[in-house]
């Protein structure tokens, strides 16, 4: 009997060893075996623990916390686990905390702005990234605005947008920022007051008396500190006004004041002869706000500033090309525009400027003593601008070119042979005079 038992034991041990060898010889990679082993362990724990283990850990779901993928939880999981952000947990504040947060709004409505600012700052810090903190930050900025401390109000609104990009106070905040920008620009540039108001689209009473330039040196010299006017920033009133306008169309690009802010910014740079920046903002207005009431002005003034950005015939000419295209588009898009006559005159002048630019290549190759390049440049002038004095001079140069220099250029030789021996007498279609860079300005466009 004992021998039988020992023999059976040895046979059982041998079977277990063979089974282990077969498992070891399996081609399943180590990571897969580890994953299968983990899955078996999880299933065993879930089966053994059952509902009791889930109730002890207070973890909903069959797999508890292990159900999340890569540690990423959805809104339902965050809500069940109590891991919501403070903004999502705003509804869970106690009545005492809500009452504490309401003190800022109550103080603002009663006109006690100092208390509203003091309480609001404390509340905004205590309940940061929550609905209560959002409301407190808004009323802090509103309190500064009510006291005409516009610089601090701007900082408050900017902080609101920074902490709460999708704030529910976006419309009132952007309206206040727009008014602040207008106030500062009108104070700094009284001569442009009527133009600023026309851009805003609001009904205002125009001043009959001519505006005078500001006497305050802190407005004329931006680096001088402002210690006497609480309604303005310490430095650079105009620059801070432009920051207000930028904050509007950056934080509320689909709002009612976004295109107004862009237009006001563009016209500011135009008045200060910064045509490159003005062109950039006019272009944004044309591309992003095709339904804006400022679209016609964006085309007309945009073409003007592009042309004014042109540095001369020896520089890049894409500004001329862009200005011509915008003026042509203006004639097509706005057939009832009062500036059509001026646009046609501007197109004639642009035509002459482009001819002058083509003629500059002829002069350049003449200085380099490259007759073949001179001939090609002259042919371009004659072909593209035949009714200008530049074309007449180009034909005269072509008649003097030695035909031997044109060997290997059959098209050039053929063109030279087709030229008449003398210049035909005919009236010029375009009287270029001396081409000038500035052919129009914003006021002439408005006057028609």
Buried (B, 14 or more C-beta within 10 A) or exposed (E): EEEEEEEEEEEEEEEEEEEEEEEEEEEEEEEEEEEEEEEEEBEEBBEEBEEEEBEEEEBEEEEBEEEBEEEEBEEEBBEBBEEBEBBBBBEEBEEEBBEBBBBBBBBBEEEBBEBBBBBBBBBBEBBBBBBBBBBBBBBBBBBBBBBEBBBBBBBBBBBBBEBBEEBEBBEBBBBBBBBBBBBBBBBBBBEBBBBBBBBBEEEEEEEEEEEEEBEBEBBEEBEBEBEEBEBBBEBBBBEBBBBBBBBBBEBBEEBEBBBBBBBBBBBBBBBEEBBEBBBBBBBBBBEBBEEBEBBBBBBBBBBBBBBBBBEEBEEEBEBBBBBBEBBBBBBEEBEEBEBBEBBEEBBBBBBBBBBBBBBBBBEBBBEEEBBBBBBBBBBBBBEBBBBBBBBBBBBEBBEEBEEEBBEEBEEBBEBBEEBEEEEEEEEEEBEBEEBEEEBBEBEBBBEE
